[in-house]
Structures are given as C-alpha cells and as structure tokens.
C-alpha cells in the first residue's frame, strides 16, 4: 500500500508547466512540522516536494500561494534522472490525488479576499466550505 497524507504550508507559490502533450503539471513544496521539538526546544519541519497533475494542477496554481495551509492526499514516488552535470540523482516526491485548502486565502496572503479558493480539490474538483478554522488550535 502506498498512501500519503500530509498537512503543511506551502513554502513557495506553485509552479505550473505543461507537458509537450498539453497536460498541466504543478510543483510546490510543503513544510510539514515534526510532532516533537529538538533539544533546543524548537520545532523542526520536513520540506516535501509535491506534484499535481491535470485540472487539479491548474486549480492549485490559480488558488494556492506561499504560506497557505493545505492537506495533500496521494502516493509517494521515487524516481531518478540524470542531471546536466552527468550525475545520477534520485528524487522522492508526493504525487497528489487530492488537495484540501485548510485556511482562507486572506489568512495566508495579505490582500487576498477571504474565501478565495477554499475547499477540497480532487480529480472531480469538488469544493466544500469548512467555515472558520482557528490556526491557534492546530498543533503546528
């Protein structure tokens, strides 16, 4: 079984590209807090690359921005490629099947209208309203 569920904040805006066949693909990185603190009492995070395909990629690129809190449901993919310097590189990334927005756009990005792009996004692009979420109640 290969099933990954992550909750974290985007470290940068999604990067949207298209394959030569016209299929949309977006990439972004999630900062996911670890459930414990280090010896200095600080909380550390893992930075996990996420890949989203097709209509979901376009929707994420249009509505997600750096700092947004999201839940990602998908699978772990390990792939390797040859870099420009000739070295063989291995990449671990999450291929998202569903992306759920957990905060309102205005909370993460100043100047954005509240309510923009809320909800649960999946292959069928369903959108739900989850109401107000208090970020102070979240463990990260």
C-alpha positions in Angstrom: 0.0 0.0 0.0 1.4 3.4 -0.9 -0.8 6.2 0.6 0.5 9.5 2.0 -1.5 12.2 3.8 0.3 15.5 4.7 -0.7 18.7 6.3 1.6 21.7 5.9 2.2 25.1 4.5 3.4 26.0 1.0 7.0 27.3 1.0 6.5 29.0 -2.3 3.8 29.6 -4.9 3.1 26.5 -7.1 5.0 26.4 -10.4 2.6 25.4 -13.3 4.0 23.9 -16.5 2.6 21.9 -19.4 4.0 18.7 -20.9 4.6 18.7 -24.7 1.2 16.9 -25.0 -0.5 19.8 -23.2 -1.1 18.1 -19.8 -0.8 20.6 -16.8 1.6 19.7 -14.0 2.3 21.9 -10.9 5.0 21.6 -8.3 5.2 23.0 -4.8 6.9 22.2 -1.6 5.1 21.7 1.8 6.7 22.5 5.1 5.4 19.8 7.4 6.1 20.3 11.1 7.5 17.3 13.1 5.4 16.3 16.1 8.2 17.0 18.6 10.8 19.6 19.4 14.6 19.3 19.2 17.0 19.6 22.2 16.8 23.4 21.9 13.0 23.3 22.3 12.5 24.3 18.7 10.1 22.6 16.3 11.7 21.3 13.1 10.0 20.8 9.7 10.4 18.5 6.8 10.2 20.1 3.3 8.4 17.7 1.0 8.0 18.2 -2.8 4.5 17.7 -4.2 3.5 17.1 -7.8 -0.1 17.7 -9.0 -1.4 16.8 -12.5 -4.2 17.9 -14.9 -7.1 20.2 -13.9 -6.1 19.9 -10.2 -2.6 21.4 -11.1 -4.3 24.4 -12.8 -6.6 24.9 -9.8 -3.7 24.7 -7.3 -1.7 27.2 -9.3 -4.6 29.6 -9.5 -5.6 29.5 -5.8 -2.6 28.4 -3.7 0.1 30.8 -2.7 3.1 30.7 -0.4 2.0 30.2 3.3 -1.3 28.5 2.5 -2.2 25.6 4.8 -3.3 22.5 2.8 -3.8 18.8 3.3 -2.4 16.6 0.5 -3.6 13.0 -0.1 -1.6 11.0 -2.6 1.2 8.5 -3.1 5.0 8.5 -2.6 7.0 8.3 -5.8 10.7 7.7 -6.0 12.4 8.5 -9.4 15.8 9.1 -10.7 17.2 11.2 -13.5 20.5 12.3 -15.0 21.3 15.9 -14.1 23.0 18.4 -16.5 26.4 17.7 -14.9 26.0 14.0 -15.7 25.4 12.8 -12.1 22.5 10.4 -11.4 20.0 12.0 -9.0 17.2 10.4 -7.0 14.1 12.3 -6.0 11.3 11.4 -3.5 8.1 13.3 -4.0 4.4 13.0 -3.3 2.0 12.8 -6.3 -1.2 14.3 -5.1 -4.6 12.9 -5.9 -6.5 15.4 -3.6 -5.6 18.8 -2.2 -7.7 20.3 0.5 -7.4 24.0 1.4 -7.4 24.3 5.2 -7.3 28.1 5.6 -8.9 31.0 3.9 -6.8 32.8 1.2 -6.8 36.1 3.1 -5.3 34.5 6.2 -2.1 33.3 4.4 -1.7 36.1 2.0 -2.4 39.8 2.7 -4.8 41.5 0.3 -6.5 38.3 -0.9 -10.3 38.3 -0.5 -11.4 35.9 2.2 -13.0 32.7 0.9 -11.0 32.6 -2.4 -10.2 29.1 -3.4 -11.5 27.3 -0.2 -12.4 23.7 -0.1 -11.4 20.2 -1.2 -10.0 19.7 -4.6 -9.7 16.3 -6.2 -10.0 14.8 -9.6 -13.6 15.9 -9.8 -12.8 19.4 -8.4 -15.4 19.4 -5.7 -15.4 22.4 -3.4 -16.7 22.4 0.2 -17.0 25.2 2.7 -15.4 24.3 6.0 -16.1 27.6 7.8 -13.7 29.4 10.1 -10.6 27.5 11.2 -8.6 28.9 14.2 -4.9 28.4 13.4 -4.1 28.5 17.1 -5.9 25.2 17.5 -3.6 23.4 15.1 -0.6 21.6 16.5 2.0 23.2 14.1 
